[in-house]
Amino acid sequence: MTQAQNIPVTIVGGYLGSGKTTLINNLLRHADGKKLAILVNEFGELPIDADLIEAEEGDVISLSGGCVCCSYGNDLTSAVMDVAQMQPTPDHIVLEASGVALPGAIASSLSLLNNCSLDGIVVLADAETVKSKSTDKYMSDTIMRQLTDADIVLLNKIDLVASEDLHATREWLNGCSNNASIIETKHSTAPIAVVLQDFERQSQPLDSGAPQHVDQFHTYKLDMEKSVDPKHFAEELIANTPGIVRAKGFVRDKSGDLKTVQIVGKRFAISESPDNVECGMVVITVQP
C-alpha cells in the first residue's frame, strides 16, 4: 500500500461526558456511503445506537452502510493493522480514545504503521464544564494535554451555557489550544466533511462551482493552475485564511510532480498524489 493509498485515521478524544459517543453515532448515521471502521477500547464504553447494528461476532460489530466497529483492547496497533486488511477495505478509521487517553501519544504510535496515515485529532470539550474540569487536581493535566494535541476542538453543548460564558470559554480555548480550529456544536453535530477527510475522493475530479454555506461552514475551491512550492503554499494558506478548518487537494510542484496537500487545523501534510487527478484545493472555513 503506497502512501497515497494509506487509510486515513481520525482520533476522537475528550474527557468523559464531552460527547464522543454522540459524535460517532452521528458520523455513522451520516456516513453517506463511506465505509467507516470504528475502533473502541471496549464495546461497553461506546454504546452504538441499536438500530445501526446489523450483526455481532467476536470483536467485530457489523453496522449499517458497510461500517464496522471493532474492539482493540490493549493492542491498538495490531487492531489497526487488522482493520486495514479487512475486505472490503475501510475508507476511513475512526479511533475513539478513552476519556483519560492522550491523543498525541496514540498518534505517535500510529506513525509507526505504514498502511495508515493520520487524518486529524478531534477533541470534544463540554462548554459547560471544560474550564472547571481543567483546574481539577485529578483531571487538569489530561484535559490540557488533550486540548493541546487537538487539530480540531468541538466545543460541544453550547446550548447549555449563556452567551457571555460561551464567549469567555472560547477565548480561553484559543489560548490553550492555539494549533486547533475551534468549532461550536450542539449535540456533537458537525458535517462529516469537517470531522473526517471526506469532502473529496482522491480519484475523482474536484467539483468547481459556487461556494457552499452550511450553518457556519463555508466551502469553496481554489484553482491551482500554476506550479507551487507545496510547503510554502500550505503555510501561506493557513496563515492567510481566517477560520480555516480543513483543506485538501492536489498541486503541481516546481518540478512538475503532482502532490497531495492536506490541512487540518494548523497542521499540514504533503504526500505523493494519485495519478490522473485534477489540480485544485477544496477549503473549509468556519466563522464563530
N, C-alpha and C positions, 0 to 999 in steps of 0.2 A: 504494500500500500504506500503510494507516494505521499509526499507532504500535502499536495493539493487534494488528495483523496482522504486525508485523515478525517475521522469522525469528530465533529465539534462537541465539546463538553462544556456545559454551563454548571457552575457550582452555585447552589442556592443555600445561603447561610442566614443566620439570625437567631436570636435567643428564643426560648420557649414562649409561645403566645404571640409572636410577632406577625404570624400569618403565612408561614411557609406551606403548611398543608393546603390552605385555601388557594394559594398561588398555583401549586402543582395541579390540583384538581381543575382549576381554571384553564391551565395550559392543555390538559388532556381533553377538556371539553371543546377547545377551540384550536385543535392541532391542525385543522384544515388539510388533512391528508398526509401530514408529516408523521413518520413513524418515530415516536419518542420512546426511548428506554429510560425509565426512571429507576435510579439506584438509591436505595434507602438502607440504613444500618439494620433496622429490624422492621418487619411489616407492621408490627403493632404501634410503632412510633409515627407512622404516616398513614392515617386512615384514608384509603382511596374510596371515593364515593361508590356505593354498592352497584349502582346502575351502570358504571363504567367497566365492571369486572365481567369477563366472559368465561374464564376458567382459571383454576389454581392447580399447580402441580409443583411440589417441592419448593424451591426457592424462586420460582417464577410465577407471576400472575399475568395472564393474558388479558389485555384491555381492549376496548373498542377502538376501531380505526387502525389496527395493526400495531398498537403500542404495547409495551410490556413494562412490568415493574419487577425488579429483582432485589434480593437482599444481599448485601455484601459482608455483613458480619464484621470479622476482624481482619479480613484480607481484601482491602479495597482494590489494590492494583490487579490482583487476579480476577476479581469480579469485572472490572472494566475491560480487561483483555478478553474475558469470556463473552461479554456482551458485544464487543467489537467483532467477534467471529460469528455472531448469530446470522442465520439466513431466514428471511431477508435481512440485510444489514440495516441497523437503525440509521435514520437520518441525523439524529441528534441524541446525545446522552445528557440527561439532567440528573445531577448528583445532589441529593438532599443531605446536607450536613446536619449533624445533631446540634442542639442548642448551645452546647459548650465547645463545639469544634471551631478550629481556626481555619477559615477557607484558604488563606495563603499557604498554610502547611500542606493542605490537600492539593493545591495547585502545584506545589513543588514536587510532590510525589507523581502527579500526572505527567509532569515534564519529562520524566524518565521513560515514558512509553512512546513508542514510535508509530502507533496506529491511531493516536488521538491528538487533538490539539485543543488548547483552552480557548473557549469562545468568550468567556467572561465570568466574573464573580458578581452575583446579585445578592445583596444582603437586605433583608427586611428589618424595619425598625418600627415599633409601635409609637405613633406620635404622642400618645397619652403618657407613655411610661419610659421612653428611652432615656430622657435626661436624668430622671430619678434613679433608674437602674444603673446608669453609668457611674454613679457615685457609691453604689452598694459595695461593701467591702469584699463580698464573695464574687460578684459578677463584673465589677467595673473593668478589670483588665481584659477579660474575654470580650466584652462588648466593644470596648475601644479598639481592640485589635481586629475584630470583625469589621468594624466600620472603616478602619484604615486599609484593610485588604480589598475593600469593595471597588468595583468598577462602576456599578450602579447601585444606589441605595433607594429602595422603595420605602418611602416614608408613609406607612400604612395607617389606616383607621383615622384619617384626618377629619372624618365627620364626628369624631368623639371629643374634639378639642375646640376651644374658642379661637377665632381668627388671630387674635394678638398672641396667644400662646403658640399657635402653629407657626407664625412668623418668627418668633423667638427660637423655636426648636429648629427651624430650617436654617437660620443664621448660625446657630450653634453647630449644626451638622456640617455646614460649609467650612467651619473652622477645623473640625476634627477629621473630616474625610475629604480633603481638598483634591484628591485624584478622582473622585467619583462624580457622576451625574446624579442629581437628587430628583426623584420623581414622586410627587404626592399621589397617593392612591386611596381608594375606599375598597374594602373587601378584597384586597390583594388583586385588583383588576388592572391589568395593563396589557396592551396589544402584544401578541406573541412576537411581532417584529421588534419590539423593544426589549423583551426579556431574552429572546433567543435570536440567533443569527438566522433569520427566516425571510427577510424581505427580498432576497434574490436567490435563485438557484444558480449554481456556478455554471451549469451547462446551457443556460438559457440567455438570450439577449436581454439587455436592460430595456425596460419599458420607458419610453420617453412620454412626455405629456405634462399637463399642468400639475403644480404641487398639490398634494393631498393633505387635508387637515382632519384629524380625528381627535376631538377634545383638545388637549393642549399640545398634541403632537403635530409636527409639520414634516412632511416627507417630500423630497424633491431630488432631481437628478442633475448631476454635473456632467456635461460632455467633456471628454478627455481626448481631444484630437491631437494635441501636441505631446511630445515626449517630456518626461519629467524625471527628477530625482525622487524616487518613491519615498524615501525617508524624509527629505525636506518637505515634500508635498504633504505628507501626513502631519508633520509638526505644524506646518502653516495652517492646515485645515482646522486642527484642534484649537490653535491659538486665536484664529480669526472667525470662528463660528460660535456665537453665543448659544449656550444651551445644547451643544451637540451631545447626543446620547450614543448614537451608532452611525457608522458609515462603512460601506463595503462596496468594492468594485474592482475594476481592472484598469491598469495604466501601462503604458509602454515606457520603459526606461530609456536612458540616453543611448544605450547600445542597441535598442530596438526590441528587446525582450519583453514579453508580457509578464506583469507581476500582479498578484492579488494583494490588495491593501484592505485591511480590516481595522476599524477603530471601534473601541468600546470605552465609554468614559473618556479618560485622558491617556489611555494605553492604546498602542497600535502594534500591529504585526504585519510583516511583509513576507510573502511566500511565493513559490512558483505558481504560475497560473495554468489552469486547464487550457487545452487547445481550443481554437475556434470560438473565442468569446469576444464580445464587443466591448471596446474600451468605454469606460464611464463609471461614475460613482453614484450610489444612492445614499442620501444623507437623511438622518432622522434627528430633529431637534425637538426640544421641549421648552415651553415657556411656563413659569410658575403662575 
